[in-house]
């Protein structure tokens, strides 16, 4: 009850920031699919019809518009400008139907539904999955469970294996008051409670950096504007289904089942070796949230024929360092051209002819934002 009230208060603070001009400014879009737990947005644009569409996947606690915050800091518009067809998967607030969803629902069933809708809209039988944070973890699990049709995988500061000697969350998991309550039968976990747990685990990333970034951005109007827009987004959290969080804490963080090939998803045991698509990982240098020391062995464990790691040195004006890869000026100037070039090379160098989609009329837009 306390954290649910905190969620409402934080959203009021976020609404105030939006009212004074620091909200998101999304690109035009239409809803390509909608079902309990998620909806899928499609973005119109002049795109290369021979290149597989991109599906952008956020972390399940956070709103998806961090991928399309404002024009100068928009992964969506960066990809559209490169001629890519872009779809954004949005997790929605858990309701009575979706509050019981677990890891298999998010990583398999819902992403599969999104891929099917993308195929209908684009005519492509394959797609590139781009995931940030835990959204990248879900994308990797999906790619291991259903490798056919995953043209490439881009993981942006996404944890795959969990080393207690370097991972910031390891001490928190050893003293798990939140987990004890979850296993006692909670249906959803308020977003503010998860944010507090993240601050407790890695205060340098989720608290101290925010205040330091505010000071660093104060004298630069553009950076200050972006800082406040990210802060508004950070106040707009969702609750997470308790079964999903239980699965993440137990199967991934505590038991490392994805690393060891013992993760059961939809009746099948999978592991990192099931990832067959080209895979790119982006890590922030010096991060304890997703340490580079965890990412490198994870990539080695995949069956991918093409693997690469790009490092990101951070930005001022991003409020939270963990989302700098999506909104930072330096990330958009230097990093995203590298990401898009790598994806192009990976797709173009794949064996066999590049598939060309059949001509088809896109579905009629049902909603624009």
C-alpha positions as CSV (number, residue, x, y, z in Angstrom):
1,X,0.0,0.0,0.0
2,X,2.8,2.4,0.9
3,X,4.6,1.9,-2.4
4,X,1.4,2.1,-4.4
5,X,0.8,5.5,-2.9
6,X,4.5,6.4,-3.7
7,X,3.8,5.4,-7.4
8,X,0.8,7.8,-7.5
9,X,2.8,10.6,-6.0
10,X,5.7,10.1,-8.4
11,X,3.3,10.1,-11.3
12,X,1.9,13.4,-10.1
13,X,5.4,14.8,-10.0
14,X,6.0,13.5,-13.5
15,X,2.7,15.1,-14.7
16,X,3.8,18.4,-13.3
17,X,7.1,18.2,-15.2
18,X,5.2,17.4,-18.3
19,X,2.8,20.3,-17.7
20,X,5.7,22.8,-17.7
21,X,7.2,21.4,-20.9
22,X,9.4,18.5,-20.1
23,X,7.3,15.6,-21.4
24,X,8.1,13.3,-24.3
25,X,7.6,14.4,-27.9
26,X,6.9,11.1,-29.7
27,X,7.0,10.5,-33.5
28,X,3.7,9.7,-35.2
29,X,2.8,6.0,-34.9
30,X,0.0,3.6,-35.1
31,X,-0.9,0.5,-33.1
32,X,-0.1,-2.7,-35.0
33,X,-1.2,-5.1,-32.3
34,X,-2.6,-5.0,-28.8
35,X,-3.2,-7.8,-26.2
36,X,-3.1,-8.2,-22.4
37,X,0.4,-7.3,-21.3
38,X,1.6,-5.4,-24.3
39,X,0.9,-3.3,-27.4
40,X,3.0,-2.8,-30.5
41,X,3.6,0.5,-32.2
42,X,4.6,0.9,-35.8
43,X,6.2,4.1,-37.2
44,X,5.7,5.2,-40.8
45,X,8.7,6.2,-42.9
46,X,10.7,5.6,-46.1
47,X,12.4,2.3,-45.3
48,X,14.6,-0.3,-47.1
49,X,12.0,-3.0,-47.9
50,X,14.8,-5.7,-48.1
51,X,16.1,-5.1,-44.6
52,X,14.3,-6.9,-41.7
53,X,12.3,-4.7,-39.4
54,X,13.6,-3.7,-36.0
55,X,11.6,-4.5,-32.9
56,X,12.6,-2.3,-29.9
57,X,12.1,-3.9,-26.5
58,X,12.2,-2.0,-23.2
59,X,12.6,-3.3,-19.7
60,X,9.2,-4.4,-18.3
61,X,9.1,-1.9,-15.4
62,X,9.7,1.2,-17.6
63,X,7.7,3.0,-20.2
64,X,8.7,2.3,-23.8
65,X,8.9,6.0,-24.8
66,X,12.4,6.2,-23.6
67,X,13.2,4.9,-27.1
68,X,11.5,8.0,-28.5
69,X,11.8,10.7,-25.9
70,X,12.4,13.7,-28.1
71,X,13.6,14.2,-31.7
72,X,17.2,14.8,-30.9
73,X,17.4,11.8,-28.5
74,X,15.2,9.2,-30.2
75,X,16.4,5.7,-31.1
76,X,13.2,5.4,-33.1
77,X,13.9,8.4,-35.3
78,X,17.6,7.5,-35.6
79,X,16.7,4.1,-37.0
80,X,14.0,5.5,-39.3
81,X,16.6,8.0,-40.7
82,X,18.8,5.1,-41.5
83,X,16.0,3.6,-43.6
84,X,15.0,0.9,-41.1
85,X,11.4,-0.2,-40.5
86,X,10.8,0.3,-36.7
87,X,8.3,-1.3,-34.3
88,X,8.2,-0.5,-30.6
89,X,6.9,-3.1,-28.1
90,X,5.3,-1.4,-25.1
91,X,4.6,-3.3,-21.9
92,X,1.4,-2.1,-20.3
93,X,0.3,-1.8,-16.7
94,X,-0.6,-5.3,-15.3
95,X,-4.3,-5.9,-15.0
96,X,-6.3,-8.8,-13.6
97,X,-5.5,-10.9,-16.6
98,X,-1.8,-10.1,-17.0
99,X,-0.8,-9.9,-13.3
100,X,-0.2,-13.6,-13.4
101,X,2.3,-13.5,-16.4
102,X,5.7,-14.8,-15.8
103,X,9.0,-15.0,-17.7
104,X,7.6,-17.4,-20.4
105,X,4.8,-15.0,-21.1
106,X,7.1,-12.0,-21.6
107,X,10.1,-13.6,-23.2
108,X,8.2,-16.1,-25.4
109,X,4.5,-15.6,-25.9
110,X,4.2,-11.8,-26.0
111,X,7.4,-11.3,-28.1
112,X,6.2,-14.1,-30.4
113,X,2.9,-12.2,-30.8
114,X,4.7,-9.0,-31.6
115,X,6.9,-10.8,-34.2
116,X,3.8,-12.2,-35.8
117,X,2.2,-8.8,-36.0
118,X,5.4,-7.3,-37.5
119,X,5.4,-10.0,-40.1
120,X,1.9,-9.2,-41.1
121,X,2.6,-5.5,-41.3
122,X,6.0,-5.7,-43.1
123,X,5.8,-9.0,-45.1
124,X,9.1,-10.1,-43.5
125,X,9.5,-13.5,-41.9
126,X,12.5,-12.3,-39.8
127,X,13.2,-9.4,-37.5
128,X,16.1,-7.7,-35.6
129,X,15.5,-7.7,-31.8
130,X,16.9,-4.6,-30.0
131,X,16.5,-4.7,-26.2
132,X,17.6,-2.4,-23.4
133,X,18.3,-3.6,-19.9
134,X,16.0,-6.4,-18.8
135,X,14.3,-5.9,-22.2
136,X,17.5,-7.2,-23.8
137,X,17.5,-10.2,-21.4
138,X,13.9,-11.0,-22.6
139,X,15.0,-10.6,-26.2
140,X,18.0,-13.0,-25.7
141,X,15.8,-15.6,-24.0
142,X,13.4,-15.3,-26.9
143,X,16.2,-15.7,-29.5
144,X,17.4,-18.8,-27.7
145,X,13.9,-20.3,-27.5
146,X,12.8,-19.4,-31.0
147,X,16.0,-18.8,-33.1
148,X,14.4,-19.1,-36.5
149,X,13.6,-15.7,-37.9
150,X,15.8,-13.7,-35.5
151,X,18.0,-11.9,-38.0
152,X,20.2,-10.3,-35.4
153,X,20.2,-9.4,-31.7
154,X,21.3,-6.1,-30.2
155,X,21.6,-6.0,-26.4
156,X,21.9,-2.6,-24.8
157,X,23.3,-2.9,-21.3
158,X,21.4,-6.1,-20.8
159,X,22.3,-8.7,-18.2
160,X,22.6,-12.3,-19.3
161,X,24.7,-14.0,-16.6
162,X,25.1,-13.0,-13.0
163,X,28.5,-13.0,-11.3
164,X,28.2,-12.3,-7.5
165,X,31.8,-11.0,-7.4
166,X,31.1,-8.0,-9.7
167,X,27.3,-7.6,-10.0
168,X,25.9,-4.7,-8.0
169,X,22.7,-6.6,-7.2
170,X,24.4,-9.6,-5.6
171,X,24.4,-8.2,-2.0
172,X,20.8,-7.2,-2.3
173,X,19.8,-10.7,-3.4
174,X,21.6,-12.3,-0.5
175,X,19.3,-10.3,1.9
176,X,16.0,-10.5,0.0
177,X,13.2,-8.9,2.0
178,X,11.4,-8.0,-1.2
179,X,11.8,-11.5,-2.6
180,X,10.5,-13.1,0.7
181,X,7.3,-11.0,0.3
182,X,7.0,-11.9,-3.3
183,X,7.2,-15.6,-2.7
184,X,4.5,-15.0,0.0
185,X,1.9,-14.3,-2.7
186,X,1.9,-10.7,-3.9
187,X,0.3,-10.3,-7.4
188,X,2.2,-7.2,-8.6
189,X,5.1,-5.1,-7.3
190,X,4.9,-1.3,-7.5
191,X,7.5,0.4,-9.7
192,X,8.7,2.6,-6.9
193,X,9.5,-0.4,-4.8
194,X,11.7,-1.8,-7.6
195,X,13.3,1.6,-8.1
196,X,14.2,1.8,-4.4
197,X,15.7,-1.7,-4.6
198,X,17.8,-0.6,-7.6
199,X,19.0,2.5,-5.7
200,X,19.9,0.3,-2.7
201,X,21.9,-2.0,-5.0
202,X,23.6,0.5,-7.1
203,X,23.3,4.1,-5.7
204,X,26.1,5.4,-7.9
205,X,24.1,4.6,-11.0
206,X,20.5,5.3,-9.9
207,X,21.0,8.1,-7.3
208,X,24.4,9.8,-7.2
209,X,24.7,10.0,-10.9
210,X,21.3,11.8,-11.1
211,X,22.4,14.6,-8.8
212,X,25.8,14.9,-10.4
213,X,24.3,15.0,-13.8
214,X,21.9,17.8,-12.7
215,X,24.9,19.9,-11.7
216,X,26.8,19.1,-14.9
217,X,23.7,19.9,-17.1
218,X,22.7,23.1,-15.3
219,X,24.7,25.5,-17.5
220,X,23.7,23.9,-20.8
221,X,20.0,24.5,-21.8
222,X,19.9,21.5,-24.2
223,X,21.4,19.1,-21.7
224,X,19.2,20.5,-18.8
225,X,16.1,20.0,-21.0
226,X,17.0,16.4,-21.7
227,X,17.9,15.8,-18.1
228,X,14.4,16.9,-17.0
229,X,12.7,14.9,-19.7
230,X,14.5,11.7,-18.6
231,X,13.6,12.6,-15.0
232,X,9.9,12.9,-16.0
233,X,10.1,9.4,-17.7
234,X,11.8,7.9,-14.6
235,X,8.8,9.0,-12.5
236,X,6.4,7.2,-14.8
237,X,7.0,3.6,-13.6
238,X,4.8,0.6,-14.0
239,X,4.1,-2.2,-11.6
240,X,5.6,-5.5,-12.5
241,X,3.8,-8.8,-12.3
242,X,5.1,-10.7,-9.2
243,X,5.4,-14.0,-11.1
244,X,7.7,-12.3,-13.6
245,X,9.9,-10.8,-10.9
246,X,10.0,-14.1,-9.0
247,X,11.2,-15.8,-12.2
248,X,13.9,-13.2,-12.9
249,X,15.2,-13.2,-9.3
250,X,15.2,-17.0,-8.9
251,X,15.9,-18.5,-12.3
252,X,18.1,-15.8,-13.7
253,X,19.9,-14.0,-10.9
254,X,20.1,-16.6,-8.2
255,X,20.4,-19.8,-10.2
256,X,21.9,-18.6,-13.5
257,X,19.8,-21.0,-15.5
258,X,20.2,-19.1,-18.8
259,X,23.9,-19.4,-18.5
260,X,23.8,-23.0,-17.6
261,X,21.3,-24.1,-20.2
262,X,18.7,-25.0,-17.5
263,X,16.1,-22.3,-18.1
264,X,12.6,-23.8,-18.9
265,X,10.6,-21.6,-21.2
266,X,7.3,-22.9,-22.6
267,X,8.2,-26.5,-22.0
268,X,11.7,-26.4,-23.4
269,X,15.1,-26.1,-21.6
270,X,17.2,-23.4,-23.2
271,X,20.5,-21.6,-22.6
272,X,22.7,-19.1,-24.2
273,X,24.0,-21.7,-26.7
274,X,20.5,-21.6,-28.3
275,X,21.2,-18.0,-29.6
276,X,22.2,-18.5,-33.3
277,X,21.7,-15.0,-34.7
278,X,24.5,-12.4,-34.9
279,X,24.6,-10.7,-31.5
280,X,25.9,-7.3,-30.5
281,X,26.3,-6.2,-26.9
282,X,26.7,-2.6,-25.8
283,X,28.1,-2.0,-22.3
284,X,28.8,1.2,-20.3
285,X,32.4,1.3,-19.3
286,X,32.8,0.8,-15.6
287,X,29.1,-0.1,-15.0
288,X,28.3,-2.3,-12.0
289,X,24.7,-2.7,-13.2
290,X,25.7,-4.7,-16.3
291,X,29.4,-5.3,-15.8
292,X,31.6,-5.9,-18.9
293,X,33.1,-8.9,-17.1
294,X,29.6,-10.6,-17.2
295,X,28.9,-9.7,-20.8
296,X,32.0,-11.1,-22.5
297,X,31.6,-14.7,-21.3
298,X,27.9,-14.6,-22.0
299,X,28.6,-13.8,-25.7
300,X,31.2,-16.5,-25.9
301,X,28.6,-19.0,-24.7
302,X,26.2,-18.3,-27.6
303,X,26.3,-20.2,-30.9
304,X,26.3,-17.0,-32.8
305,X,28.6,-16.9,-35.9
306,X,29.1,-13.1,-35.4
307,X,29.6,-11.5,-32.0
308,X,30.8,-8.0,-31.0
309,X,30.9,-5.7,-28.0
310,X,30.8,-1.9,-28.2
311,X,31.6,0.3,-25.2
312,X,29.8,3.5,-24.2
313,X,31.6,6.1,-22.0
314,X,28.6,8.0,-20.8
315,X,27.1,11.4,-21.4
316,X,26.0,14.5,-19.5
317,X,22.4,15.4,-19.6
318,X,21.0,11.8,-19.3
319,X,19.9,11.9,-15.6
320,X,20.4,8.1,-15.3
321,X,23.5,6.6,-16.7
322,X,21.8,3.4,-17.4
323,X,19.6,5.0,-20.1
324,X,22.4,7.1,-21.6
325,X,22.8,4.6,-24.4
326,X,19.3,5.5,-25.6
327,X,19.2,9.3,-25.1
328,X,22.7,10.7,-24.7
329,X,24.2,13.2,-27.2
330,X,27.4,11.2,-27.5
331,X,25.5,8.0,-27.8
332,X,23.6,9.3,-30.8
333,X,26.7,11.0,-32.3
334,X,29.1,8.1,-32.0
335,X,27.5,4.9,-30.8
336,X,24.3,4.6,-32.8
337,X,26.0,4.9,-36.2
338,X,28.2,2.0,-35.1
339,X,25.2,0.0,-34.0
340,X,23.4,0.5,-37.2
341,X,26.5,-0.2,-39.3
342,X,27.1,-3.4,-37.4
343,X,23.6,-4.6,-37.9
344,X,23.8,-3.8,-41.6
345,X,27.0,-5.7,-42.0
346,X,25.7,-8.7,-40.0
347,X,22.5,-8.9,-42.1
348,X,24.3,-8.4,-45.4
349,X,27.0,-10.9,-44.7
350,X,24.5,-13.6,-43.6
351,X,24.7,-16.7,-45.9
352,X,22.1,-17.0,-48.6
353,X,20.1,-14.3,-50.4
354,X,18.5,-11.5,-48.5
355,X,14.8,-12.1,-48.3
356,X,12.6,-9.6,-50.1
357,X,9.1,-9.1,-48.6
358,X,6.1,-9.5,-50.8
359,X,4.3,-6.2,-51.6
360,X,1.3,-5.7,-49.4
361,X,-0.8,-2.9,-48.1
362,X,0.0,-2.1,-44.5
363,X,-2.9,-2.5,-42.0
364,X,-5.0,0.6,-41.5
365,X,-3.7,2.7,-38.6
366,X,-6.0,2.3,-35.6
367,X,-4.4,5.0,-33.4
368,X,-1.8,7.7,-33.7
369,X,-0.1,9.4,-30.9
